[in-house]
Amino acid sequence: MLQVGLNMPRSPGGAAGDFPTAEPAEDDNTGPGQGLCPAEMFGSSPVTVVITSETDTWDIDASSCLGCGQFVDWDRMPDLEQQAPIPRDILSRPLKELKKLAREGAWAASRPLRAQVYQQLLQQVSCRLVTPDAAVYRDVASRLFGKLSVSSHPLPDFLEACSMPTYCLNLEGVTALKKILICVGHLFPDITYSPTLPSLVALLLHYSEDEAQCFENISRLIASNAPHASYIDQSFLAHQASCMTFGDLANKHCPAAHKLIANSSENIFEVYSEWLSWLFHDLPFAYAIRVFDVYLLEGQKVLYRIALALLKQYRLSVTSSELEGTDIKADLQAFVQNIADHVTVDKLLERAFGIRLFSRKEIWLLQMANRKALMERGITMVQSRQSFHLAVDMQNFSSSIVSAQEMRVVWSWIPERFSLFPPLLLFSTSEDGCSLQRFYTCCEGYEPTVLLLKTTEGEVCGAFLSSDWSERKKSGATSGFFGTGECFVFTVRPRTERYEWVFIKKPELAKAVPRSRQRSPSPCPAALLSSSPESRGSSSNHLTVPTPQRRGRLSPFLAIRHFLLPSKTASMFMAGSREGIIIGGGGGQALSLDANLLWGRTEHCETFDNPPLCQENFKVQLLEVWGFQNS
């Protein structure tokens, strides 16, 4: 190898090859620094550059990143990661291999390679036919700014109250960031709220030749029209729906962390509303750029994964006692800012991709359901933000079975789009009597509902039931199961636990199952148990599993119809007849009650994979059903 001394800008860690020595291509660009070589843009500082022999080089077109780094304050930049072996044909690899390479940080040690990979990926983003490009930016920027300073132009309204992270940009880079955002505001008038946009532009500026290229690339992300996917939320409604979706996913995939936050925070949604800020504001640059690597390849779904991994890691680092009296929102932010003290970026990504999320389409369905709930509540504009919270009034809530704090925990388990609404008491045995017919009369017309019961032994358990009890009538004379995979059962006392549909924790069980297996014979309906307590000593006499039923409905990703299930007993959610009600089935019932709502039984079932929720054969002291007040 030959070592020579050249005057070049210092790159992080002094890595070899970070700035190619080829002459810059001729261009009419009017953006800052155009027409200057890297040394002229940064000033001169002697460094040693290692030139490898021809056999050690790999194919990359250096001209694509001539200006790469001109917007960066190198004194504030972290060192590059250690060089990993780079395949010669990396840019021609299929998408699946590129995803694997990005997750492993294949281009984390080479700025030119990362710049070219970004450019290639962004040019392949499917977007609307009329999408502003670099030439449009130059024209608009020259008309907007001319010789005036950027400070004389206000930032777009959609950035009101949004943070402006700069990720080690220099003064020229900050100016470029503001110019690009102002042009975005002019050319994309439909954007009304987009708090992550400044961070994404700032990250792209690190790997852009000039402002115009950066603008064109961010425009492609804004105008993406890929089905069931988006890169950037562009309205308050879309942003809040994605926050609600993250809350739903945290609820399901990080139950320990979710329970901790529900017990420690006055407003759990406000905690989750910062999830995107964890990734594109609070994470250190070395972590944020690795997130950006995979985000460009895999879209918004990957952001959910990484934020969930951060939440899981946070739960490992704290205890309930440590959080007493703590601002958990600020504590989480500080944790993310200091994430390097807890886990490496490689380990964080490994854990993120170890989380088994549902498909992109299924997550999109959940986002659409959350959007609909927000619109029904009238929450579409930024001004409504303060009214957005977990709707259990701690002062005025009154139940004969649970305390307000216990109800808050139960309410935090409910899908976000429902927990916006305050609980409404629909039925109570203390007021309405122990009549199943009265139970149905009071509960029909409400979807979903929460059933709470207290036994004579003082144990408290219940269920979240996603469908209207009137669905039972669609089965005709037979007793059929209905509901969706959002149903779950839970205990409150003596312990607080939730047991969800088995496929939430193990979705892989439903993925590889041949469709033919769904046609297996259904369990035959049988007579429901009589109300005699003596007959409850034998498990052979308890309520028998009815036939599962399907229902077409606009539901999120947990609807049964999205899955190939190994057996129908794994999707038995709720059933009712004149003789009693059943919740959960397959090998037993999670909860069953007789026609007098006086006697019940609980046991393990395949649907929720739950242990008995209380003493197996129990007598009901009190039963309540709560709906959601959406007036």
Sequence and secondary structure as in RCSB ss.txt:
>XXXX:A:sequence
MLQVGLNMPRSPGGAAGDFPTAEPAEDDNTGPGQGLCPAEMFGSSPVTVVITSETDTWDIDASSCLGCGQFVDWD
RMPDLEQQAPIPRDILSRPLKELKKLAREGAWAASRPLRAQVYQQLLQQVSCRLVTPDAAVYRDVASRLFGKLSV
SSHPLPDFLEACSMPTYCLNLEGVTALKKILICVGHLFPDITYSPTLPSLVALLLHYSEDEAQCFENISRLIASN
APHASYIDQSFLAHQASCMTFGDLANKHCPAAHKLIANSSENIFEVYSEWLSWLFHDLPFAYAIRVFDVYLLEGQ
KVLYRIALALLKQYRLSVTSSELEGTDIKADLQAFVQNIADHVTVDKLLERAFGIRLFSRKEIWLLQMANRKALM
ERGITMVQSRQSFHLAVDMQNFSSSIVSAQEMRVVWSWIPERFSLFPPLLLFSTSEDGCSLQRFYTCCEGYEPTV
LLLKTTEGEVCGAFLSSDWSERKKSGATSGFFGTGECFVFTVRPRTERYEWVFIKKPELAKAVPRSRQRSPSPCP
AALLSSSPESRGSSSNHLTVPTPQRRGRLSPFLAIRHFLLPSKTASMFMAGSREGIIIGGGGGQALSLDANLLWG
RTEHCETFDNPPLCQENFKVQLLEVWGFQNS
>XXXX:A:secstr
 EEEEEE    GGG TTSS  S        STTTT  HHHHH   EEEEEE  GGG     GGGGTTTTTTB GG
G           TTGGGS HHHHHHHHHHTTTTT HHHHHHHHHHHHHTS B SS   HHHHHHHHHHHHTTS G
GGS   GGGTT     TTB HHHHHHHHHHHHHHHHH TT    TTHHHHHHHHHTT SSHHHHHHHHHHHHTB 
 TT  SS  SHHHHHHHHHHHHHHHHHH HHHHHHHHHH S HHHHHTTHHHIIIIIS HHHHHHHHHHHHHH H
HHHHHHHHHHHHHHHHH  TGGGTT  HHHHHHHHHHTGGGT  HHHHHHHHTTS    HHHHHHHHHHHHHHHH
HHT  SGGGGGG S    TTT   SSS HHHHHHHHHHS HHHHTS EEEEEEHHHH S HHHHHHHHTT SSEE
EEEEETTS EEEEEE S GGGGGGGTTS EEB  TT EEEEEESS EEEE HHHH THHHHS  GGGGGS     
     S GGGGGSGGGS    EE        TT GGGS  S GGGG  EEE SSEEEE  SSS SEEEETTSSEE
E    TTTT   SSSSEEEEEEEEEEEE   
